[in-house]
Amino acid sequence: MDIKDIKKELKKVLDKDRYEHTIGVAYTATSLAMRYGYNVNKALIAGLLHDCAKCVPDDLKISECQKYNIELSEVELNNKALIHPKLGMVYANVFYGVDDEDILNSIFYHTTGRENMSTLEKIIYIADFIEPGRCEAQNLDIIRKTAFADLDECMYLISRDTLEYLKSKNKPIDGMTERVYNFYKNIHDNK
């Protein structure tokens, strides 16, 4: 499926705000890809598809995960917003024909992250956080500048602020989010 077709299909399955966010992430991802010498087309596709399952109703997300044998953790079942990356990875493959492992992993890990992420995984995780439509995150100006200077440092800042936010709101924290923070904090501390 080409970029035009992907955009056309996403316009059908995403609400207006989510579609605008998706376009913002896609173009932010391509900017980061240019900055870091990464494949711009792969960043564009990953950015476009990162939230392709976001607007699926929660009950359907769960039944689709069962259909595709996607395991869900207790945290994901209690915070259904964490389900869309796993389902999105499957949808990107099944409905959009993506078989590139790096693109699929960047969709899968764009919310929680993971230790030792690939360049594309970091680009999508960061682009999702800093795209132009985002305006509420703490330290956003610093994080946006850091994104174009040092991906690992940016991962540290985002994961730190995400944990602080989740703790302040007494929201459930996926164990992967804490591992990501510890991994990138270690890189930060050893610079």
C-alpha positions in Angstrom: 0.0 0.0 0.0 1.4 3.4 -0.9 1.5 6.5 1.3 -1.6 8.1 -0.5 -3.6 4.9 0.1 -2.5 4.7 3.8 -3.6 8.3 4.4 -6.9 7.7 2.7 -7.6 4.6 4.7 -6.5 6.3 8.0 -8.9 9.2 7.3 -11.7 6.6 7.4 -10.7 4.8 10.6 -9.4 7.6 12.7 -11.4 10.5 14.2 -10.4 14.0 13.0 -8.1 14.8 16.0 -6.4 11.5 15.9 -5.8 11.8 12.1 -4.3 15.3 12.6 -2.1 13.9 15.4 -1.0 11.1 13.1 0.0 13.5 10.3 1.9 15.5 12.9 3.8 12.4 14.1 4.5 11.3 10.5 6.1 14.6 9.6 7.9 15.0 12.9 9.3 11.4 12.4 10.5 12.3 8.9 12.2 15.4 10.2 14.0 13.3 12.9 14.9 10.7 10.3 16.5 13.4 8.1 18.4 14.7 11.1 19.7 11.3 12.0 20.3 9.9 8.5 17.6 7.3 8.8 15.3 6.1 6.0 12.7 8.9 5.6 10.1 6.6 3.9 10.2 4.0 6.7 9.8 6.8 9.3 6.9 8.2 7.4 5.1 4.9 7.2 5.7 4.1 10.9 4.5 7.6 11.9 1.4 7.2 9.8 0.5 3.8 11.2 1.6 4.2 14.8 -2.0 4.8 16.0 -3.8 2.9 13.3 -5.7 0.9 16.0 -6.2 3.8 18.5 -9.8 4.5 17.6 -10.9 0.9 17.8 -13.5 0.6 20.6 -12.1 -1.0 23.7 -14.3 -4.1 23.6 -13.3 -4.7 20.0 -9.6 -4.1 20.8 -9.8 -7.0 23.3 -11.6 -9.4 21.0 -9.2 -8.5 18.1 -6.3 -9.3 20.5 -7.9 -12.6 21.2 -8.4 -13.3 17.5 -4.7 -12.5 16.7 -3.4 -14.3 19.8 -2.0 -11.0 21.3 -1.3 -11.5 25.0 -2.4 -8.6 27.3 -1.0 -7.8 30.7 -3.1 -6.9 33.7 -1.9 -3.3 33.3 -3.1 -3.2 29.7 -6.5 -4.7 30.7 -6.8 -2.0 33.3 -5.6 0.8 31.0 -6.9 -0.1 27.6 -5.1 2.8 26.0 -2.0 0.6 26.2 -3.5 -2.0 23.9 -3.5 -0.1 20.7 0.3 -0.4 20.0 0.1 -4.2 20.0 -3.0 -4.3 17.9 -1.7 -1.6 15.7 1.4 -3.6 14.9 -0.8 -6.5 13.7 -3.1 -4.1 11.8 -0.1 -2.6 10.0 0.9 -6.0 8.9 -2.5 -7.5 8.1 -4.4 -4.5 6.6 -1.6 -2.2 5.4 0.9 -4.9 4.2 3.8 -3.8 6.3 6.3 -6.6 6.9 9.3 -4.5 7.8 10.3 -5.6 11.3 11.7 -2.3 12.4 8.5 -0.4 11.3 6.3 -3.0 13.1 8.5 -2.8 16.3 8.3 1.0 16.2 4.5 0.8 16.3 4.6 -1.9 19.0 6.9 0.1 21.3 5.7 3.7 20.6 3.9 4.0 23.9 6.0 2.1 26.5 9.3 2.0 24.7 11.8 -0.7 25.5 15.4 -1.0 26.4 18.0 -0.6 23.6 15.5 0.7 21.0 16.4 0.9 17.4 16.8 4.4 15.8 13.3 4.1 14.2 11.7 3.0 17.5 13.2 6.0 19.2 12.1 8.3 16.4 8.5 7.2 16.6 8.4 7.2 20.4 9.8 10.7 20.4 7.8 12.0 17.5 4.6 10.8 19.2 5.5 12.9 22.2 6.7 16.1 20.5 4.6 16.5 17.4 3.3 20.1 16.9 -0.2 19.3 18.2 1.1 18.3 21.6 1.3 21.2 24.0 0.6 19.9 27.5 3.7 17.9 28.5 6.1 19.2 31.1 9.5 20.4 29.7 8.2 20.1 26.1 10.4 22.9 24.8 13.5 21.3 26.2 12.5 17.9 25.0 11.8 19.2 21.5 15.3 20.7 21.3 16.9 17.6 22.7 15.1 15.4 20.2 17.2 17.0 17.4 20.5 16.8 19.4 20.5 13.4 21.1 17.9 10.6 20.8 19.1 8.8 23.9 19.0 11.9 26.1 15.5 12.6 24.7 14.4 9.1 25.6 15.7 9.7 29.2 13.8 13.0 29.5 10.5 11.7 28.1 10.6 8.5 30.2 11.5 10.4 33.3 8.6 12.9 32.8 6.2 10.2 31.8 6.9 8.2 35.1 6.6 11.4 37.2 3.2 12.2 35.5 1.8 8.6 35.9 2.9 8.6 39.6 1.4 12.0 40.3 -1.9 10.8 38.8 -1.8 7.4 40.5 -2.1 5.7 37.1 -1.0 2.2 36.5 2.6 2.0 35.2 3.6 -0.7 32.8 6.9 -2.4 33.9 8.4 -1.7 30.5 8.1 2.0 31.1 10.2 1.8 34.2 12.8 -0.4 32.5 13.0 2.1 29.7 13.6 4.9 32.2 16.3 2.9 34.0 18.0 2.0 30.7 18.2 5.6 29.4 18.9 7.0 32.8 22.0 4.8 32.9 23.1 6.2 29.5 22.4 9.7 30.8 24.4 9.2 34.0 27.4 7.7 32.2 27.9 10.6 29.7 
